[in-house]
Amino acid sequence: MSALKRTRFTGTITWLGIVTDRDVALPSDPVQTITATFAGPMGEAHGGLTRPSCSRVKGQYPRGTTIRNVRQFSVLSVEDLAAIAADMGLPSLDPALLGATLVIEGIPDLTHLPPSSRLQAAGGCTLVVDMENRPCTLPARPIENRHPTFGKAFKPAAKDRRGVTAWVEREGTLTVGETITLHIPDQPVWAHLDNVRHG
């Protein structure tokens, strides 16, 4: 029995981007095609098979510990971006300002996809969803530079809408306009989750 179920939910890649040097700037440069290897998108500063641990996993490792890189891709939805922009009071929000790698239209509630879901492109390239990408303050500066006085509004507006991080399970290419199909793990929600959240 398959551990992953192909769903009827499909989306379309509407935008792709690469951050070439995150020490210089967070925003990504738009591209039409990405070559995805097991180390992530070619030319992407957030790529690599491993990465130094950060504040997101401080409960598990001291900062700077070498860990597996499951944050090779920053994946957002057109729908969530529109909702973020609306709550910020902007007509639209450029995904480049958020350092996005991949934007998909058509998959509902993308930010809350179950961990270990697969996003499989028509050509075969497949990404594994790690988990929700919680919003932080890093995009505030590039947003502020483009939209003065709006930078601080991003983090609260992006709550539950920041998309997911993902890593490459099957190498290949991703192209703007390509179809993405969602596969989810055939597993119930862990019965003790509420106890962990509120305990």
KEDO-340617 format. One line per 10 residues: number of its first residue (from 1); their letters; for each residue x, y, z of N, C-alpha, C. Coordinates in nm, 4 decimals. Atoms other than C-alpha are relative to their C-alpha. Layout:
KEDO-340617
NUM> a> X:Y:Z:X:Y:Z:X:Y:Z ~ ...
END
This chain:
KEDO-340617
1> msalkrtrft> 0.0842:-0.1188:0.0000:0.0000:0.0000:0.0000:0.0884:0.1247:0.0000 ~ -0.0804:-0.1215:0.0107:0.1370:0.3395:-0.0963:-0.0134:0.0855:0.1255 ~ 0.0007:-0.0887:-0.1167:0.2345:0.5650:0.1919:-0.0373:0.1425:-0.0370 ~ 0.0340:-0.1336:0.0489:0.1624:0.8698:-0.0243:-0.1178:-0.0106:-0.0954 ~ 0.1186:0.0000:0.0842:-0.1691:0.9490:-0.1888:0.0044:0.1182:-0.0972 ~ 0.0145:-0.1060:0.0994:-0.1883:1.1411:-0.5139:-0.1372:0.0644:0.0195 ~ 0.1265:-0.0694:-0.0202:-0.4563:1.4072:-0.4705:-0.0504:0.0569:-0.1325 ~ 0.0559:-0.0654:0.1184:-0.6854:1.5805:-0.7182:0.0440:0.1450:-0.0088 ~ -0.0419:-0.1395:-0.0028:-0.5197:1.9097:-0.6257:0.1249:0.0207:-0.0850 ~ -0.1145:-0.0378:0.0831:-0.2931:2.0546:-0.8917:0.0119:0.1520:0.0001
11> gtitwlgivt> -0.0252:-0.1428:0.0093:-0.1372:2.3943:-0.9282:0.0886:0.0304:-0.1185 ~ -0.0852:-0.0455:0.1105:0.0615:2.5962:-1.1769:0.1130:0.0853:0.0559 ~ -0.1126:-0.0849:-0.0389:0.4079:2.7393:-1.1272:-0.0169:0.1347:-0.0693 ~ 0.0170:-0.1343:0.0571:0.3611:3.1143:-1.1742:0.1255:0.0847:0.0105 ~ -0.1195:-0.0826:-0.0232:0.7019:3.2397:-1.0558:0.1091:-0.0879:0.0571 ~ -0.1185:0.0659:-0.0531:1.0527:3.1103:-0.9893:0.1063:0.1047:0.0275 ~ -0.1043:-0.0966:-0.0315:1.3452:3.2886:-0.8285:0.1203:-0.0647:0.0659 ~ -0.1260:0.0475:-0.0575:1.7034:3.2446:-0.7136:0.0627:0.1131:0.0818 ~ -0.0805:-0.0922:-0.0801:1.8872:3.4185:-0.4283:0.1455:-0.0383:-0.0233 ~ -0.1375:0.0359:0.0366:2.2446:3.4298:-0.5540:0.0999:0.0255:0.1127
21> drdvalpsdp> -0.0918:-0.0317:-0.1102:2.4087:3.5843:-0.2441:-0.0803:0.0580:0.1148 ~ 0.0858:-0.0477:-0.1087:2.2057:3.6069:0.0753:0.0731:0.0932:0.0946 ~ -0.0742:-0.0952:-0.0818:2.4883:3.7968:0.2496:-0.0108:0.1415:-0.0556 ~ 0.0150:-0.1307:0.0632:2.4325:4.0792:0.0020:-0.1436:0.0482:0.0098 ~ 0.1406:-0.0405:-0.0015:2.0525:4.0797:-0.0161:-0.0899:-0.1226:0.0079 ~ 0.0985:0.1073:-0.0086:1.7489:3.8643:0.0666:-0.0782:-0.0214:-0.1292 ~ 0.0872:0.0193:0.1173:1.5446:3.9320:-0.2516:0.0578:-0.0962:-0.1032 ~ -0.0390:0.0943:0.1048:1.5519:3.6694:-0.5242:-0.0170:0.0637:-0.1371 ~ 0.0085:-0.0461:0.1386:1.6008:3.7252:-0.8947:-0.0920:-0.0932:-0.0775 ~ 0.0917:0.0872:0.0741:1.3155:3.5979:-1.1153:0.0689:-0.0715:-0.1158
31> vqtitatfag> -0.0517:0.0811:0.1101:1.3998:3.3181:-1.3604:-0.1170:-0.0769:-0.0607 ~ 0.1045:0.0783:0.0655:1.1973:3.1098:-1.6058:0.0109:-0.1486:0.0301 ~ -0.0229:0.1424:-0.0253:1.3537:2.7728:-1.5214:0.1010:-0.0161:0.1125 ~ -0.0962:0.0365:-0.1041:1.5290:2.6201:-1.2210:0.0420:-0.1447:-0.0220 ~ -0.0507:0.1366:-0.0014:1.7514:2.3148:-1.2336:0.0155:-0.0404:0.1453 ~ 0.0011:0.0447:-0.1394:1.6891:2.1291:-0.9081:0.0833:-0.1268:0.0129 ~ -0.0830:0.1166:-0.0287:1.9607:1.8920:-0.7851:-0.0261:-0.0423:0.1445 ~ 0.0180:0.0436:-0.1387:1.9765:1.6964:-0.4614:0.0516:0.1036:0.0986 ~ -0.0509:-0.1083:-0.0848:2.1642:1.9977:-0.3238:-0.0869:0.1255:-0.0091 ~ 0.0888:-0.1162:0.0109:1.8761:2.2299:-0.4164:0.0104:0.0656:-0.1357
41> pmgeahgglt> -0.0039:-0.0701:0.1284:1.8319:2.4851:-0.6932:0.1431:0.0417:-0.0355 ~ -0.1342:-0.0402:0.0415:2.1504:2.5415:-0.8920:0.0115:0.1521:0.0067 ~ -0.0251:-0.1425:-0.0113:2.2946:2.8839:-0.8114:-0.0675:0.0668:0.1178 ~ 0.0764:-0.0551:-0.1123:2.0788:2.9287:-0.4998:0.0845:0.0041:0.1275 ~ -0.0803:-0.0154:-0.1210:2.2489:3.0657:-0.1869:-0.0510:-0.0852:0.1158 ~ 0.0552:0.0827:-0.1063:2.0137:2.8626:0.0328:0.0113:-0.1492:-0.0317 ~ -0.0162:0.1389:0.0391:2.1108:2.5405:-0.1458:0.1045:-0.0712:0.0843 ~ -0.0968:0.0816:-0.0718:2.3431:2.2657:-0.0298:-0.0677:-0.1183:0.0662 ~ 0.0535:0.1182:-0.0674:2.2977:1.9209:0.1188:-0.0111:0.0233:0.1502 ~ 0.0039:-0.0338:-0.1423:2.3678:2.0642:0.4645:-0.0041:0.1511:0.0159
51> rpscsrvkgq> -0.0010:-0.1422:-0.0323:2.3355:2.4015:0.6353:0.0328:0.0153:0.1478 ~ -0.0179:-0.0233:-0.1426:2.4317:2.5587:0.9679:-0.1352:0.0230:0.0661 ~ 0.1278:-0.0160:-0.0687:2.1473:2.5402:1.2189:-0.0205:0.1460:0.0405 ~ 0.0360:-0.1378:-0.0324:1.9623:2.8621:1.3008:-0.0989:-0.0004:0.1159 ~ 0.0899:-0.0130:-0.1146:1.7133:2.9911:1.5582:-0.1237:-0.0892:-0.0117 ~ 0.1201:0.0823:0.0172:1.4337:2.7783:1.4068:0.0124:-0.1371:0.0666 ~ -0.0207:0.1317:-0.0601:1.5900:2.4618:1.5508:0.0879:0.0096:0.1252 ~ -0.0843:-0.0192:-0.1182:1.7542:2.6052:1.8627:-0.0367:-0.0953:0.1134 ~ 0.0385:0.0987:-0.1006:1.5570:2.3569:2.0732:0.0659:-0.1347:-0.0204 ~ -0.0645:0.1273:0.0312:1.7486:2.0747:1.9052:0.1531:0.0104:-0.0063
61> yprgttirnv> -0.1440:-0.0104:0.0242:2.0989:2.2100:1.8257:0.0524:0.1383:0.0386 ~ -0.0626:-0.1313:-0.0157:2.3400:2.4873:1.9239:0.0099:0.0680:-0.1370 ~ -0.0071:-0.0737:0.1259:2.3408:2.7615:1.6584:0.1321:-0.0298:-0.0719 ~ -0.1190:0.0256:0.0806:2.5823:2.6844:1.3750:0.0329:-0.1469:-0.0178 ~ -0.0224:0.1436:0.0172:2.5601:2.3037:1.4031:-0.0318:-0.0401:-0.1443 ~ 0.0270:0.0468:0.1358:2.5853:2.1348:1.0633:-0.1134:-0.1021:0.0028 ~ 0.1161:0.0888:0.0060:2.2487:1.9744:0.9853:-0.0428:-0.0173:-0.1459 ~ 0.0543:0.0214:0.1339:2.0649:1.8396:0.6807:-0.0784:0.1233:-0.0436 ~ 0.0702:-0.1182:0.0516:1.9334:2.1203:0.4619:-0.1354:-0.0399:-0.0574 ~ 0.1361:0.0256:0.0473:1.5566:2.0772:0.4350:-0.0702:0.1310:-0.0361
71> rqfsvlsved> 0.0518:-0.1325:0.0351:1.5142:2.4486:0.3526:0.0602:0.0460:-0.1331 ~ -0.0585:-0.0343:0.1298:1.6426:2.4380:-0.0052:-0.0915:0.0905:-0.0819 ~ 0.0997:-0.0781:0.0732:1.3204:2.5892:-0.1434:-0.0900:0.0754:0.0977 ~ 0.1055:-0.0744:-0.0676:1.0920:2.8620:-0.0126:-0.1180:0.0055:-0.0960 ~ 0.1142:0.0172:0.0891:0.7509:2.7799:-0.1610:-0.1183:0.0806:0.0527 ~ 0.1141:-0.0828:-0.0372:0.4593:3.0265:-0.1560:-0.1134:-0.0230:-0.0987 ~ 0.1129:0.0090:0.0919:0.1131:3.0399:-0.3085:-0.0435:0.1391:-0.0440 ~ 0.0564:-0.1246:0.0511:-0.0407:3.3105:-0.5238:-0.1087:0.0496:0.0943 ~ 0.1127:-0.0356:-0.0854:-0.3435:3.3028:-0.2948:0.0458:0.0599:0.1325 ~ -0.0506:-0.0537:-0.1264:-0.1448:3.3557:0.0264:0.0668:0.1358:-0.0205
81> laaiaadmgl> -0.0635:-0.1291:0.0280:0.0600:3.6358:-0.1307:-0.1034:0.1103:-0.0156 ~ 0.1053:-0.0990:0.0187:-0.2583:3.8140:-0.2315:-0.0626:0.0380:0.1338 ~ 0.0591:-0.0273:-0.1309:-0.4007:3.7797:0.1209:0.0950:0.0815:0.0878 ~ -0.0990:-0.0773:-0.0755:-0.0765:3.9081:0.2780:-0.0022:0.1449:-0.0461 ~ -0.0002:-0.1357:0.0555:-0.0729:4.2081:0.0450:-0.1253:0.0764:0.0422 ~ 0.1250:-0.0661:-0.0366:-0.4387:4.2853:0.1184:0.0020:0.0434:0.1462 ~ -0.0057:-0.0357:-0.1418:-0.3832:4.2768:0.4958:0.1014:0.1109:0.0268 ~ -0.0999:-0.1067:-0.0148:-0.0792:4.5025:0.4531:-0.0489:0.1321:-0.0580 ~ 0.0475:-0.1205:0.0655:-0.2817:4.7487:0.2477:0.0698:0.0299:-0.1308 ~ -0.0687:-0.0139:0.1284:-0.0854:4.6871:-0.0722:-0.0825:-0.0679:-0.1093
91> psldpallga> 0.0725:0.0660:0.1084:-0.2328:4.6017:-0.4144:0.0579:-0.1362:-0.0354 ~ -0.0661:0.1277:0.0284:0.0213:4.3198:-0.4571:0.1331:-0.0021:0.0738 ~ -0.1288:0.0167:-0.0672:0.3431:4.1825:-0.3089:0.0897:-0.0868:-0.0865 ~ -0.0953:0.0698:0.0855:0.6410:4.0807:-0.5203:0.0667:-0.1121:0.0792 ~ -0.0632:0.1100:-0.0739:0.7596:3.7318:-0.4110:0.1514:0.0122:0.0084 ~ -0.1446:-0.0208:-0.0050:1.1157:3.8391:-0.4890:0.0421:0.0656:0.1303 ~ -0.0334:-0.0711:-0.1232:1.1077:4.0655:-0.1823:0.0058:-0.0931:0.1203 ~ 0.0023:0.0974:-0.1090:1.0495:3.7579:0.0361:0.1074:-0.1067:-0.0164 ~ -0.1014:0.1019:0.0261:1.3387:3.5607:-0.1116:-0.0599:-0.1313:-0.0448 ~ 0.0694:0.1224:0.0418:1.0935:3.3117:-0.2628:0.0775:-0.0729:-0.1097
101> tlviegipdl> -0.0558:0.0822:0.1069:1.2084:3.0244:-0.4834:-0.1080:-0.0418:-0.0981 ~ 0.1059:0.0604:0.0809:0.8758:2.8915:-0.6098:-0.1354:0.0531:0.0456 ~ 0.1365:-0.0439:-0.0301:0.5233:3.0347:-0.6301:-0.0958:-0.0850:-0.0833 ~ 0.0971:0.0896:0.0631:0.2279:2.8055:-0.7080:-0.1401:0.0592:0.0142 ~ 0.1404:-0.0403:-0.0055:-0.1308:2.8942:-0.7932:-0.0887:-0.1230:-0.0100 ~ 0.0999:0.1044:0.0160:-0.4202:2.6573:-0.7318:-0.0044:-0.1077:0.1063 ~ 0.0020:0.0986:-0.1076:-0.3256:2.4411:-0.4311:-0.0467:0.0700:0.1270 ~ 0.0562:-0.0736:-0.1132:-0.5467:2.5496:-0.1388:0.0777:-0.0209:0.1296 ~ -0.0605:0.0040:-0.1335:-0.4036:2.6314:0.2057:0.1405:-0.0589:-0.0039 ~ -0.1332:0.0566:0.0220:-0.0507:2.5617:0.0846:0.0876:0.0086:0.1243
111> thlppssrlq> -0.0846:-0.0175:-0.1187:0.1081:2.6949:0.4049:-0.0185:-0.1127:0.1016 ~ 0.0264:0.1035:-0.0993:-0.0523:2.4131:0.6046:0.0003:-0.1413:-0.0581 ~ -0.0144:0.1355:0.0532:0.0326:2.1179:0.3820:0.0664:-0.0900:0.1042 ~ -0.0640:0.0896:-0.0964:0.1225:1.8117:0.5907:0.1490:-0.0167:-0.0314 ~ -0.1411:0.0320:0.0231:0.4979:1.7678:0.6393:0.0134:-0.1343:-0.0703 ~ -0.0280:0.1180:0.0815:0.6350:1.5064:0.3986:-0.0905:-0.0112:-0.1221 ~ 0.0737:-0.0044:0.1268:0.3830:1.5983:0.1277:0.0998:0.0157:-0.1147 ~ -0.0831:-0.0167:0.1194:0.5249:1.5866:-0.2246:-0.0672:0.0967:-0.0956 ~ 0.0417:-0.0883:0.1082:0.4954:1.8583:-0.4873:0.0734:-0.0493:-0.1236 ~ -0.0632:0.0655:0.1142:0.5589:1.6794:-0.8153:-0.0348:0.0732:-0.1283
121> aaggctlvvd> 0.0182:-0.0715:0.1259:0.6087:1.8720:-1.1369:-0.0307:-0.0981:-0.1122 ~ 0.0386:0.0845:0.1129:0.4764:1.7407:-1.4662:0.1196:-0.0720:-0.0602 ~ -0.1209:0.0610:0.0555:0.8327:1.6708:-1.5793:0.0663:-0.1002:0.0915 ~ -0.0543:0.1005:-0.0915:0.9026:1.4557:-1.2727:0.0750:0.0546:0.1192 ~ -0.0706:-0.0583:-0.1139:1.1025:1.6904:-1.0488:-0.0944:0.0035:0.1203 ~ 0.0862:0.0130:-0.1173:0.9713:1.6357:-0.6961:0.0650:0.0620:0.1226 ~ -0.0433:-0.0624:-0.1250:0.9996:1.8423:-0.3779:-0.0753:-0.0625:0.1161 ~ 0.0616:0.0476:-0.1237:0.9314:1.7165:-0.0252:-0.0222:0.1198:0.0914 ~ 0.0306:-0.1073:-0.0936:0.7567:1.9618:0.2059:0.0603:-0.0338:0.1357 ~ -0.0517:0.0194:-0.1352:0.9498:2.0009:0.5297:-0.1048:0.0445:0.1016
131> menrpctlpa> 0.1009:-0.0505:-0.0923:0.7141:2.2247:0.7275:-0.0341:0.1442:-0.0350 ~ 0.0395:-0.1392:0.0169:0.5461:2.5631:0.7510:0.1207:0.0909:0.0188 ~ -0.1062:-0.0997:-0.0108:0.7827:2.8549:0.6966:-0.0536:0.1169:0.0821 ~ 0.0537:-0.1049:-0.0869:0.7055:3.0795:0.9931:0.0559:0.1361:-0.0407 ~ -0.0474:-0.1321:0.0427:0.7244:3.4524:0.9106:0.1005:0.0598:0.0973 ~ -0.1000:-0.0694:-0.0813:1.0199:3.6563:1.0352:0.0084:0.1450:-0.0483 ~ -0.0104:-0.1424:0.0330:1.1315:4.0187:1.0109:0.0960:0.0278:-0.1161 ~ -0.1005:-0.0241:0.1051:1.3985:3.9684:0.7393:-0.0564:0.0667:-0.1254 ~ 0.0508:-0.0669:0.1203:1.1698:4.0666:0.4474:-0.0397:0.1462:0.0214 ~ 0.0482:-0.1359:-0.0272:1.0775:4.3932:0.6221:0.0824:0.1052:-0.0728
141> rpienrhptf> -0.0848:-0.1029:0.0613:1.3772:4.5836:0.4863:-0.0204:0.0108:-0.1502 ~ 0.0251:-0.0148:0.1437:1.3389:4.4973:0.1163:-0.1409:0.0495:-0.0318 ~ 0.1355:-0.0508:0.0209:0.9628:4.5558:0.1455:-0.0038:0.1500:0.0261 ~ -0.0037:-0.1429:-0.0348:1.0288:4.8912:0.3130:0.0671:0.0815:-0.1092 ~ -0.0694:-0.0710:0.1078:1.2709:4.9887:0.0361:-0.0899:0.0206:-0.1212 ~ 0.0908:-0.0083:0.1138:1.0059:4.9187:-0.2275:-0.1288:0.0754:0.0358 ~ 0.1280:-0.0568:-0.0449:0.7007:5.0281:-0.0248:0.0208:0.0684:0.1351 ~ -0.0283:-0.0680:-0.1267:0.7997:5.2865:0.2382:-0.1198:-0.0003:0.0948 ~ 0.0923:0.0080:-0.1142:0.6170:5.2514:0.5745:-0.0746:-0.1335:0.0088 ~ 0.0742:0.1261:-0.0018:0.4886:4.9005:0.4910:0.0806:-0.1193:0.0524
151> gkafkpaakd> -0.0839:0.1138:-0.0369:0.7823:4.6833:0.6002:-0.0433:-0.0714:0.1261 ~ 0.0358:0.0612:-0.1283:0.6711:4.6261:0.9589:-0.1329:-0.0748:-0.0052 ~ 0.1310:0.0658:0.0099:0.3281:4.5148:0.8440:0.0102:-0.1430:-0.0518 ~ -0.0099:0.1324:0.0626:0.4648:4.2016:0.6767:-0.0174:-0.1146:0.0986 ~ -0.0004:0.1172:-0.0885:0.5237:3.9684:0.9722:-0.1393:-0.0337:0.0530 ~ 0.1348:0.0388:-0.0457:0.1724:3.9904:1.1259:-0.0930:-0.0411:-0.1139 ~ 0.0872:0.0346:0.1138:0.0069:3.9788:0.7829:0.0327:-0.1376:-0.0562 ~ -0.0444:0.1273:0.0573:0.2099:3.6698:0.6870:-0.0254:-0.1192:0.0912 ~ 0.0264:0.1118:-0.0912:0.1056:3.4615:0.9891:-0.0963:-0.0985:-0.0671 ~ 0.0774:0.1087:0.0615:-0.0297:3.1268:0.8589:-0.0099:0.0120:-0.1517
161> rrgvtawver> 0.0051:-0.0198:0.1461:0.0426:3.2417:0.5003:0.1392:0.0039:-0.0632 ~ -0.1378:-0.0202:0.0463:0.4227:3.2302:0.4635:0.0501:-0.1129:-0.0896 ~ -0.0418:0.1103:0.0859:0.4287:2.9056:0.2670:0.0759:-0.1068:0.0765 ~ -0.0729:0.1121:-0.0585:0.6499:2.6043:0.3286:0.1430:-0.0007:-0.0526 ~ -0.1329:0.0290:0.0517:1.0110:2.5036:0.2968:0.0001:-0.1427:-0.0531 ~ -0.0006:0.1310:0.0651:1.1035:2.2023:0.0874:0.1405:-0.0354:-0.0470 ~ -0.1284:0.0493:0.0495:1.3913:1.9894:-0.0357:-0.0245:-0.0961:-0.1163 ~ 0.0130:0.0764:0.1246:1.4589:1.7936:-0.3542:0.0097:-0.1501:0.0258 ~ -0.0019:0.1462:-0.0070:1.3653:1.4260:-0.3603:0.0367:-0.0615:-0.1347 ~ -0.0364:0.0452:0.1345:1.3893:1.3813:-0.7378:0.0481:0.1191:-0.0800
171> egtltvgeti> -0.0586:-0.1098:0.0767:1.6156:1.5966:-0.9494:-0.0776:0.0241:-0.1295 ~ 0.0640:-0.0340:0.1259:1.4915:1.7731:-1.2591:-0.0066:0.1499:-0.0172 ~ 0.0168:-0.1434:0.0231:1.3811:2.1101:-1.3869:-0.1422:0.0412:0.0369 ~ 0.1286:-0.0632:-0.0260:1.0982:2.3407:-1.2858:-0.0098:0.1205:-0.0907 ~ 0.0167:-0.1064:0.0991:0.9569:2.5864:-1.5377:-0.1289:0.0755:0.0261 ~ 0.1209:-0.0812:-0.0135:0.7129:2.8740:-1.5127:-0.1064:-0.0504:-0.0980 ~ 0.1091:0.0534:0.0808:0.3760:2.7503:-1.6420:-0.0211:-0.1489:0.0157 ~ 0.0097:0.1452:-0.0166:0.4395:2.3870:-1.5461:-0.1026:-0.0349:0.1081 ~ 0.0981:0.0483:-0.0963:0.1775:2.1885:-1.3565:0.0680:-0.0735:0.1152 ~ -0.0482:0.0661:-0.1215:0.2422:2.0715:-0.9993:-0.1157:-0.0804:0.0590
181> tlhipdqpvw> 0.1017:0.0845:-0.0624:0.0503:1.7807:-0.8417:0.0378:-0.0269:0.1453 ~ -0.0214:0.0213:-0.1429:0.0106:1.7403:-0.4657:-0.0235:-0.1460:0.0378 ~ 0.0126:0.1328:-0.0593:0.0698:1.4028:-0.2966:0.0156:0.0181:0.1511 ~ -0.0085:-0.0162:-0.1450:0.0067:1.3748:0.0787:0.0199:-0.1344:0.0677 ~ -0.0191:0.1266:-0.0716:0.1100:1.1138:0.3370:-0.1329:-0.0539:0.0492 ~ 0.1228:0.0667:-0.0423:-0.1650:0.8624:0.4141:0.0124:-0.0348:0.1485 ~ -0.0253:0.0153:-0.1435:-0.1411:0.9157:0.7889:-0.0883:0.0979:0.0761 ~ 0.0820:-0.0919:-0.0787:-0.3750:1.0616:1.0518:0.0868:0.0989:0.0777 ~ -0.0699:-0.0963:-0.0853:-0.2801:1.3657:1.2578:0.0329:-0.0663:0.1327 ~ -0.0438:0.0603:-0.1253:-0.0833:1.2633:1.5674:-0.0956:0.0373:0.1127
191> ahldnvrhg> 0.1063:-0.0201:-0.0993:-0.3331:1.2225:1.8520:0.0418:0.0871:0.1176 ~ -0.0476:-0.0732:-0.1179:-0.1136:1.4001:2.1082:0.0484:0.1412:-0.0322 ~ -0.0498:-0.1311:0.0417:-0.0440:1.7201:1.9150:-0.0500:0.1116:0.0909 ~ 0.0542:-0.1049:-0.0872:-0.2754:1.9349:2.1282:0.0672:0.0001:0.1362 ~ -0.0686:0.0062:-0.1295:-0.1055:1.8098:2.4446:0.1370:0.0655:-0.0060 ~ -0.1308:-0.0615:0.0167:0.2320:1.9205:2.3102:-0.0132:0.1521:-0.0116 ~ 0.0197:-0.1449:0.0205:0.0999:2.2622:2.2008:-0.0390:0.0710:0.1293 ~ 0.0554:-0.0675:-0.1171:-0.0765:2.3357:2.5289:0.0552:-0.0529:0.1317 ~ -0.0555:0.0583:-0.1231:0.1274:2.1293:2.7737:0.1170:0.0772:0.0485
END
